[in-house]
Amino acid sequence: MQLIINTYGAYLRRRGELFQVKVDDVVSEVSARKVRSILITTAATMSTDAIQLAIENNIDIIFLDKFGNPFGRVWHSKMGSTAQIRRKQLEAVEKQLGLNIALGWVRKKFDNQIDLLERMRKRRTRLSSEITHGISQLTPLCKQLEGLKGSLGERRNTILGIEGNAGRVYWKTVSLLLPEKYRFNGRSRNPAKNEFNCLLNYSYGVLYGTVERSCILAGLDPFVGFIHTDNYNKKSLVFDLIENYRIWADESVIGLFASRQIKQDMFDKLENGMTLNQDGKAVLMGRFSDFLAQSIRHKGRNIKRRDSVQLDCHAFANKLIKE
């Protein structure tokens, strides 16, 4: 399970092999053996004993800002594997292999988006023609990725250009799936300009933490990316890999609107946008956590959806070594 602390002033401490969370006069406890990670989304207090218990049990502690962006984490100091994986990762970036890997991730993202729209079309028959139009625009963009050769340096701008065009089509179509008062015009970040993007940004923030954790455990270097360029303190590989899983956040947030669980009082207004408040975080994290915990069939195994990220990262590390 993921222990989520989103109540202002909460206090996390240790009692034996248990995490103890105190909010006002209410105390709850959970065994460290049941906790996979700890997510702190608001101002809270934590004892050093609780941090030690997390490290002893290989539990990472992730801190999110008010927009859902991870700004820090507490993690043990051991790397996930030998340096060989990271050497191979660096080598692959400069080869055709690196381009093939990047193209595979982008195609997967497009396939996920088309699949989601096709499923939505079956449920929203009155929007069938609009959704079909969106799919018909995405499909040829996906095919533009086929046959690209050379190095990532030569093809990166081409890939990003195709991604940008596809994104505009996809989000325009997704907007039609929402109640009319919540429809939006494109993506917005830090801060979000509307309710949908506010929820989506926060969901992506949770995914960033999950993907980074999986990278570290698999021995991959989160800072050595393929599609995204290397910049100071930029976890480029995390931004690359998350493209495979963004669809989980998309589907969860669309589902919240479809089930009419979104209320205006879940958001706080900012001067140039909006942010999720405590009630909004609780509703979002409840649904998204349940979605990530669902059992799926992945590479011949029945596993929780969130655990497939770890399986994929290990498979990617093994591929690098074999190549």
N, C-alpha and C positions, 0 to 999 in steps of 0.2 A: 504494500500500500504506500501511497504518498501522503505524508503528514503535512497538511496545509495549515499555515497560521496566517489568518487574514483579519484578526481582530486587534484593533489598536490597544496597546498596553499589555498584550498577552505575555506570559512569563513561561519560558521553557527551561526545565531543569531535569536532573537525573535522580531517580530513586532506585538503587540497585541496578537491575538490567531493564528498567522501564524508563520511558520518557514520560514526564509529568508536565502537563500544560495547565496553567492556572489563568483563568480569565475572570476578573473580579473575585468573587468568592467561590467560583465553580472550578473544581479540579477534575481533570480526566487523565487517564493513564493508558499507555500502549506499550507493548513489548517491543524492544529494539529489533527482535528477530522478525517482526512483521512489517517493519518499515524499510522501504526501498530508498526513499529520499525525503528530505524535508524542504518544503517550499515556504519561504517567508515573504509575504507580500505587503507588509505594513510595519510600522514602528513597533518593535517587540524587544523583549529582554531575554537573553540566553546565558545560562551559567557555563563556565568552562568545563564542568563535569559533563554537561549535556553534549558539548562539542567532542569531548573525549570518547563518550559512549558512541557517538555517531562514527568517529574515525575507527574505533575498534571493530565496528560492525560493517565497515565499508559503505557507510551511508553518507552521501554528499548533501551539503546544506546549500541551497540556492536562494539568493536574494534578488527579488524583482523590484524595479522602480514602479512608479504609479502608472506608467504606460505599459507595463508588462515586460520590459526589457531586463534581462539578467545583468546585474552590475557587479556581481561577485559571487564566489562560492567558496566553501570550506571543504577541502579534499585532502586525503592522505598524500604524502610526498612520493609515493612509489609510482613508477610508470607502468603501463599495462603489459609491456612485453619488452623484447630486446630492441636495440637500436636498428636492427636489420630492416624492420618494417618501415621505419621512418626514412632510412636511406633509399629504399625502393620507392617510397612515396615521392621523394624528391626527384629521383631518376625518371619516374613515369611522366611527370609533368612536362618534360622536354621531348617526349616521344609521341609517336602515333597512338600508343597505348593510352596516354593521358587524354588525347582528344576523343578517343573511342569511349573512355570512361565518362567523360563530361557529356558527350552526346547521349549516352545511355540514360544518364540521370535526367536530362531535359526531356527526352522522349517519354520516360516514365511519368514525369510531371504532366505532360500533355495527355498521355493515355488516361491518367487518373482524372483529369478535368473533363475529358470527353465522356468517360464512363459515368461520372457523376451527373453530367447534364443529360445523358441518355436515361439514367434512372429517374431523374426529376421529370423528364418528359412523359414518362409513363404515369406519373402521379398528377401532373399538372396538364391535363389534356387541353385545357383552354389556351395554354401558352405553347402548344405543340409547334406551331409554325415559327414562332420567335426563337424557341430553343433549337429547332432544326436549323434555322438560319445561322445561329451561333456555332453549332457543330460543323456546319458546312464551311465556315470560315476557318475554324481551327484545324481541320483535317489537312488542307493543303499546306498550312504553315508547318505542321509537324513533318510533312514529307520533304520540306526544304532542308531538313537536317540530314537527309540521306545523301550519302556520297561525299560528304565533306572530308577532305584530306589535308594533311600537313600538320603543323604544330598548333598548340593551343594559342600561342602568341599571334599566329597568323589568322586564326579563325574565331578568336574570342569575341570580337566586335560583331561578327556575323551572327554568332549564337545569341548574344545579348540583344541584338536587333530583332531577331525572330521572336525571342522570348517577350520582348516589349510589345510587339504587335499582337501576339497571342494573348498577353495579359489584358490588353484593352478590350479585346473581343470577349474574353471569358468573364471579366468583371461586369461588363455591360449586360451580359446574359444573366449572370447571377443576380444582379440587381432586380431583374424582372420577377424573380422568384419570391421576393419579399413583399409584405404588405405595402401598399402604395406610399404611406407616410414615411416608411423607412428606406425607400429606394435611394440610391446614392450615385454619384458621378465619379467613378474611379477610386483608386486606393489613396489613402491618406495616413500619415504616420506622425507621431511625436509632435503635437498631439493629433489624434484622429479628429476628423471634422464631422463625423456622424456616428450613430450608434453601431452600425454593422462593423465599421472599421475599428471602432473602439474594442469591441468584443474579439474581433479577429486578431488584432495586434497582441492582445493579452494571451490569446491561445497560442500564437506563434512563439511568444516569449517562453511559455511552458515547454513547447517543443524544442526550442534551442537548448534548454537545460538537459532534456532527455537525450538529444543527439550528441551534445558535447560529452556527457557521461559515457555514452556508448563508444565514442571515439577513444577516450582515454583508456577504457577497459580493454579495448581491442588493440591497443598499442599504436594507434594512429596519432599523428600530430595535428591537432585542431587548427593550427595556424598555417598549414601548407595546403592551399586550395588548388582547384583545377579551373573551374569556371570563374570564380571570383579571384581577383588579383590580390597579391600579398601587400598588406599595408601594416604599419606599426600597430601592434596590439589588435589586429583584426583576425578573428577566427574564421578564416576563409573556408576551410573544409567544412565547418559546421554549417555555414551559409549554403555550401554546395549540397551537402547530404540532406538538408532539411527539405529540399525541393521534392524529394520522394514522399514526404509525409505531410506536407502542408494541407493536402486534401482532407486529412482527418479533422483539422481545425475548421476548414471550410464547411464540411458536412455537419459538424457539431453545431456551429453557429447558425447555419441555415435552419437546422432542426429546431433550435430555440425559437426562432421567429415563426416557423411553421406551427409550432405547438403553442404559440401566443404566450410564452413565458417572459417575454421582454416587456418591461414597464419603464416609463420615463424616469421614475424615481430611482432607478438603478445607476444613473449617470450624474456626475457633477460637472457643471459648466466651467470651462476655463475661458480666459480672454480670447484665445484663438482656436478653441476646440472643446473637447470634452474628455473625461476620464471615467473609468469604472469606480464606483464606490464599494463599500463593504458588501452591501446587499447584492450588487451586480456580480462581484467576484464570487460570492457564494453560489449563485445560480449557475454561472458559467463553469466554475471548477467542478461543481457537482456533476453536471452533464458530461463535461469533457473527460473527467477522471473515469466515469463509468464507461465512456466510449473507448478509452485507451485500455481499460481492463477487460474488455470483451475478448472472448476466445475466437481466434480465426485460424484458418488452415493456411499455413505458410511454409513453403518448401518441404511439403510432406509431413509437417508436424502441426499439432494443435497447440497453439501457444497464445498468450495474451498479446493483443495488438501492440502494446508498447514494447514488449520483449522482442518483437520482430526487428526492431531497430538494432538491438545488440547483436542479433543473429546476422543481420546484413553487414554490420561493421566488421565482425569477425570474418565473414566470407570475403569481404573486400580486402582485408589485411592478408588473408591466405592467398588471394588472387595475386596480389602484389609480390609476395614471396615466390610464388610459382613462376610468375613472368620473369 
